[in-house]
């Protein structure tokens, strides 16, 4: 099944996937009124739940931002997000990211490293969601990850984007979702061509083969561009 994009989330069958809420980043950055935290994140997610009506929502890691403490506002924001998911009739699935060392302070449910999305297609394709900071253990035809916070610069404007890489990780497809947090600026994928950055996801190789996909709020449609190697020459 082909992914359906909207905002900063992707829908695969009856599963909605988002990543990198980074709750607590506002406090860590000393931002007084952080966009993307608390009610803002919950309101945006509620709109996606209304649109897709998923059975489950996968929070694919880096739910929290701080490594050594959890501000009260971060815990409240996460609780609000979970409540929004359940109120929307979906089940939350929590995956750990590299920032989530304090996740047990706000969540007493299961925390997984990776998750098989079983209803993502006709049964012939295996889709696995994980944060993406480490190589996964579960073989899959497609991996859905976060971690990299991809964005693309078009006509001088940086916009969050999805990255669709066909066959780039050991022959498997990789779909990178942008950071759900609006406090995360995003890493320009234009600037990654020809570079090796070890802090980035080990699943995202052959970046020049990845196609950026940008969600446009005004007409409410996803804009799919050529692979970065070709697209960069057009910018």
C-alpha positions in Angstrom: 0.0 0.0 0.0 1.3 3.4 -0.9 1.6 5.9 2.0 -0.8 8.8 2.4 0.8 12.0 3.5 -0.8 14.8 5.5 0.9 17.5 7.5 3.8 15.8 9.3 2.3 12.3 9.6 1.9 9.4 7.2 -0.9 6.9 7.0 -0.3 3.2 6.1 -3.5 1.3 6.0 -5.1 1.6 9.5 -1.8 2.9 11.1 -0.8 6.5 11.5 2.9 7.2 12.1 4.6 10.3 13.5 7.9 10.9 15.1 10.0 13.5 17.0 7.5 15.4 19.1 10.5 16.4 21.3 8.3 17.4 24.2 10.4 19.6 26.6 12.4 21.2 23.9 10.7 24.5 24.6 11.9 24.5 28.2 15.4 23.4 27.1 15.5 26.2 24.6 14.1 28.7 27.0 11.2 29.4 24.6 8.3 31.0 26.4 5.4 30.0 24.0 6.7 27.0 22.1 4.9 26.0 18.9 4.4 22.2 18.5 4.1 21.4 22.2 1.1 20.6 24.4 -2.2 21.7 23.0 -0.8 22.6 19.6 0.5 19.1 19.0 -2.7 17.6 20.2 -4.9 19.8 18.1 -2.9 19.0 15.0 -3.0 15.3 15.7 -6.8 15.5 16.3 -7.2 16.8 12.8 -5.2 13.9 11.4 -7.2 11.4 13.4 -10.5 12.9 12.1 -9.1 12.7 8.5 -7.7 9.2 8.6 -9.6 7.4 11.4 -6.7 5.0 12.2 -6.9 2.0 14.4 -3.5 2.8 15.9 -1.0 5.7 16.1 2.7 4.9 16.2 4.8 7.4 18.1 8.1 6.6 16.4 10.6 7.9 19.0 12.1 11.0 20.4 8.9 11.7 22.2 10.8 13.6 24.8 13.7 16.0 24.3 15.8 16.1 27.5 18.1 13.2 28.4 18.2 13.7 32.2 15.0 15.4 33.3 11.3 15.7 32.3 9.8 19.2 32.7 6.2 19.1 34.0 5.0 20.7 30.7 6.6 17.8 28.7 4.8 15.2 30.8 1.5 17.1 30.4 2.0 17.4 26.7 2.6 13.7 26.3 -0.4 12.8 28.4 -2.5 15.2 26.3 -1.3 13.6 23.1 -2.1 10.0 24.4 -5.5 11.1 25.5 -6.2 12.7 22.1 -5.2 9.4 20.4 -7.5 7.4 22.6 -10.4 9.9 22.4 -10.0 9.5 18.6 -10.6 5.8 18.9 -7.1 4.7 18.2 -4.5 2.8 20.2 -1.1 4.4 21.0 2.1 2.5 20.1 5.2 3.9 21.7 8.7 3.4 20.3 11.9 4.6 21.9 14.2 7.1 20.3 17.7 8.1 21.3 16.3 11.0 23.3 13.9 8.9 25.3 16.0 7.8 28.3 13.4 9.3 30.7 10.3 7.9 28.9 9.4 5.7 31.9 8.7 8.9 33.9 5.7 9.7 31.7 4.6 6.3 30.3 4.0 3.0 32.1 3.0 1.0 29.1 5.0 -1.0 26.6 7.9 0.7 25.0 9.2 -1.0 21.8 12.3 -0.6 19.7 10.5 -1.4 16.5 7.0 -2.3 15.4 5.6 -4.4 12.6 2.7 -2.6 10.9 0.6 -5.6 10.1 -2.2 -4.0 8.2 -0.1 -1.9 5.9 -0.9 -3.8 2.7 -2.3 -7.0 1.2 -0.1 -9.2 3.4 2.7 -9.5 1.0 4.7 -6.4 2.2 6.3 -6.2 5.7 6.4 -2.7 7.0 8.4 -1.9 10.2 8.4 1.4 12.1 11.3 2.4 14.3 13.0 5.6 15.3 15.9 5.1 12.9 18.9 6.0 15.1 20.0 2.3 15.0 19.8 -0.4 12.5 16.6 -2.5 12.9 16.6 -6.2 13.7 13.4 -7.1 12.0 13.6 -7.7 8.2 11.1 -5.6 6.2 10.3 -4.5 2.7 9.8 -1.0 4.0 11.0 0.9 7.1 9.2 4.0 8.4 11.5 6.1 10.5 12.1 9.6 12.1 15.3 10.8 13.7 16.7 12.9 10.7 14.1 15.7 10.8 14.3 16.2 7.0 13.5 19.5 5.4 14.1 20.8 1.9 15.0 24.3 0.8 12.9 25.5 -2.2 13.4 29.0 -3.4 15.1 30.0 -0.2 12.3 28.7 2.1 13.0 25.6 4.3 10.0 23.3 4.5 9.6 20.0 6.4 9.5 17.1 4.1 9.1 13.3 3.9 11.9 11.4 2.2 10.9 8.4 0.1 13.9 6.2 -0.6 13.3 3.1 -2.7 15.6 0.2 -2.1 18.2 2.4 -0.3 18.7 0.2 2.8 19.9 -3.3 2.0 17.4 -3.4 -0.9 14.5 -2.2 1.3 12.5 1.0 1.0 12.9 3.7 3.7 10.3 6.4 4.4 11.5 9.2 6.7 8.9 11.4 8.3 9.6 15.0 9.3 9.6 16.0 13.0 6.1 16.5 14.3 7.4 19.2 16.6 7.2 22.6 15.0 10.1 23.7 17.3 12.5 21.5 15.3 13.8 23.5 12.4 14.7 20.4 10.3 17.9 19.4 8.6 18.2 20.5 5.0 18.4 17.4 2.8 19.8 19.6 0.0 22.9 20.0 2.1 23.4 16.3 2.7 24.3 15.4 -0.9 27.9 14.3 -1.1 28.4 14.4 2.7 28.7 11.7 5.4 27.1 12.6 8.7 27.5 9.8 11.3 24.8 11.2 13.6 22.2 10.7 10.9 20.1 7.5 10.5 22.1 4.5 9.3 19.1 3.6 7.2 19.2 6.7 5.1 21.9 5.9 2.5 22.1 7.0 -1.1 20.4 10.3 -0.3 20.5 11.4 -3.9 18.0 8.6 -4.7 15.4 9.8 -2.1 12.4 11.8 -3.3 11.3 14.7 -1.1 7.6 14.9 -0.5 6.2 18.2 0.9 2.7 18.7 2.3 1.1 22.0 1.2 -1.6 23.2 3.6 -3.3 25.6 1.2 -4.6 23.1 -1.4 -4.2 20.3 1.2 -2.1 18.1 -1.1 1.3 16.4 -1.1 3.8 17.6 -3.6 6.2 14.9 -4.8 9.5 15.9 -6.3 12.2 14.0 -8.3 15.0 12.2 -6.5 17.3 14.7 -4.8 20.2 14.1 -7.1 18.0 15.3 -10.0 16.0 17.8 -8.0 19.0 19.6 -6.7 20.0 20.5 -10.3 16.6 22.1 -10.8 16.8 24.4 -7.7 
